[in-house]
């Protein structure tokens, strides 16, 4: 399994892991077809041209770990657009 696929599996995990790093999240989103658009300060947009889909996030600082709430936001967006399977938890 490629590194990006392992990270995607961690993004899909329940409960959401608290230790996904920004560079790992960026690698996974690029693997799924997104490209990073820089904005003011720490704001970043991930844009998928074929799907015309945008995910907006703030790059974490001073650390490098993405908060679990933001990972859940990314997971939901990827499920909604159909890039990863949706989990039926209930």
C-alpha positions as CSV (number, residue, x, y, z in Angstrom):
1,X,0.0,0.0,0.0
2,X,1.4,3.4,-1.0
3,X,2.1,6.0,1.7
4,X,-0.8,8.2,0.5
5,X,-3.2,5.3,0.7
6,X,-2.1,4.6,4.2
7,X,-2.8,8.2,5.1
8,X,-6.2,8.1,3.5
9,X,-7.0,5.0,5.6
10,X,-6.0,7.0,8.7
11,X,-8.2,9.9,7.6
12,X,-11.1,7.4,7.3
13,X,-10.4,5.8,10.7
14,X,-12.9,6.1,13.6
15,X,-12.1,7.5,16.0
16,X,-10.3,10.3,14.2
17,X,-6.5,10.1,14.9
18,X,-5.0,13.1,16.6
19,X,-1.6,12.9,15.0
20,X,-2.0,13.4,11.2
21,X,0.6,15.9,10.1
22,X,-0.1,18.7,7.6
23,X,2.4,17.3,5.1
24,X,0.6,13.9,5.3
25,X,-2.8,15.5,4.7
26,X,-1.4,17.5,1.8
27,X,0.1,14.3,0.3
28,X,-3.2,12.4,0.6
29,X,-5.2,15.2,-1.0
30,X,-2.7,15.5,-3.9
31,X,-2.9,11.8,-4.4
32,X,-6.7,12.2,-4.8
33,X,-6.3,14.9,-7.4
34,X,-6.3,18.1,-5.4
35,X,-3.7,20.9,-5.8
36,X,-2.8,23.4,-3.1
37,X,-3.7,27.1,-3.6
38,X,-2.0,29.4,-1.1
39,X,-3.9,32.4,0.2
40,X,-3.2,35.0,2.9
41,X,-1.3,33.8,5.9
42,X,-2.0,30.2,6.8
43,X,-5.1,29.8,4.7
44,X,-4.9,27.0,2.1
45,X,-7.4,25.9,-0.5
46,X,-7.2,22.4,-2.0
47,X,-8.8,22.5,-5.5
48,X,-9.9,19.4,-7.5
49,X,-10.2,20.7,-11.1
50,X,-12.0,17.8,-12.6
51,X,-14.7,17.8,-9.9
52,X,-14.6,21.6,-9.4
53,X,-14.4,21.0,-5.6
54,X,-12.6,23.1,-3.0
55,X,-11.6,22.2,0.6
56,X,-10.5,25.2,2.7
57,X,-8.2,24.7,5.7
58,X,-5.8,26.6,7.8
59,X,-2.3,25.3,8.0
60,X,-1.6,24.5,11.6
61,X,0.9,26.6,13.5
62,X,3.0,26.7,15.5
63,X,2.8,22.9,15.3
64,X,2.4,20.6,12.3
65,X,-0.4,18.3,13.4
66,X,-3.9,18.8,12.0
67,X,-6.7,18.9,14.6
68,X,-9.1,16.0,14.5
69,X,-12.0,18.3,13.8
70,X,-10.4,19.4,10.6
71,X,-9.6,15.8,9.6
72,X,-13.3,15.0,10.1
73,X,-14.2,18.0,7.9
74,X,-11.9,16.7,5.2
75,X,-13.3,13.1,5.5
76,X,-16.9,14.3,5.2
77,X,-16.0,16.5,2.2
78,X,-14.3,13.5,0.5
79,X,-17.2,11.2,1.2
80,X,-19.7,13.8,0.0
81,X,-17.9,14.2,-3.3
82,X,-17.4,10.4,-3.7
83,X,-13.6,10.2,-3.5
84,X,-13.6,7.9,-0.5
85,X,-16.4,5.5,0.5
86,X,-18.9,6.8,3.0
87,X,-19.0,5.0,6.4
88,X,-22.4,3.9,7.5
89,X,-22.1,4.0,11.3
90,X,-25.6,3.6,12.1
